[in-house]
């Protein structure tokens, strides 16, 4: 009954396996990416109530209201989060909110930030 989360890139192989096991899925990916985020769940236990994707590249870097927002353009990652509200079949007041995401880590930028911090201290 519990949902499964997975980062996937071989949908043509995975989807038939999920369907044979009686799983439904919600898949989301960034623009022109060959892999994405999949949330799978048993068709007989859970149903989709809502879903959306968050495209990180489109979010303001300082969106807390204290400063003008700007997009962080040092790296365009095309990374996303896939968010799904799943309800228990036959139980309209019970369910889960499930999310899976791509995150981006660039070792060279971490090294630059660490060296900058050392110089400042």
N, C-alpha and C positions, 0 to 999 in steps of 0.2 A: 504494500500500500504506500510506502514512503517513496517520494520522488528520488530520481537519480540525477546527478549533475555531471556534466562532462564537457570538456573542450574537444571539439571534433573537427576533422577535416576530410573524412572519407564517407560522406553521406550516402553515396551510392551503395556502399557495403553495409553501413550501419542501419539505415532505415528498414530494409527488409528483415533484419534480425529483430529489431524492436517490434515491428508489426507482427511477426510470427510469435513473439512472446506476449502479445496483447498489450503493448505499450503505445501510448500516444506521445507526441513530443511538440515542443516549441523551439524553433531554431532561429537564431539571430546572428548576423555577422556585420562587420564594418564594410564600408564601400570598397569594392574590388579586392576583398580578402578571400583567400581560398579556404580558410577555416573560421569557425565561429563557436558560439556557445549554445549548447543544447541542454534543455531540461526535459527529461523523460519521466513518464509516470504511467501507472497501470490504468488502462481505460475503464476497467470495471470498478475501480476505487475512487478515482479523482477525475474532475472535469475542469476545463479552463473557465475561469470567471473573468479574468482580465489579463492583459499582457502588454508590455512595452519594452523598448530598448533604449538605453542611454548611450549616446555617442559622445565619448569623453572629449574628442577634439572640438566639439561645439559648445562646451561649457566654459563660462568665463573663469579666468584664473583667480580673480578676487571678487566673488559674487556675494560677499557678506553685507553689502550695502554701505560700507564705509568709504569705499574708493570706487572710481569708475572701473567697470569690468573690462577685461581684455582677454583674448584667447591666448593660451600658452602655446606659442608657435615654435618653440625650440625643437620639438619633435612632433611630427604628425604621425600618430601611431595607428589610426583607424580602429582603435580598441573600443569595445562596447561592454555594456552590462545587459544581460537578458533577465528580465523580471517578470514573473508569472504569479498570478493569484489562482490557486487551485482550491476547488471546493470538494468536499467529500460527496460522492454520489448519493442522492437521496437525503442529504442533511444540509439544507441551505444555510445554516448558521455556523457550520464548521468548515475549516479549511486551513490552508497554509499560504504564506507568501514566500516564494522561493526565488533565489537569484544566483546567477553565476556570471563571472566576468573575466575579461582579459585585462591584465595589468601589464605595465611596461616598465622595465628596468634596464637602464643603459649604463653599464659599468664605467664607461669613460666619463660620463657626467658626474657620477658619484666620486670618482677619483679627483676630478677638477674641484668639486665642492669641498672635499676633505683637505686638499692642498691649500685652497683659499682660506679655509678656517684656521689652518695651522699658521699661515702667514699673519693672520689678524690677531692671533693670541700671543 
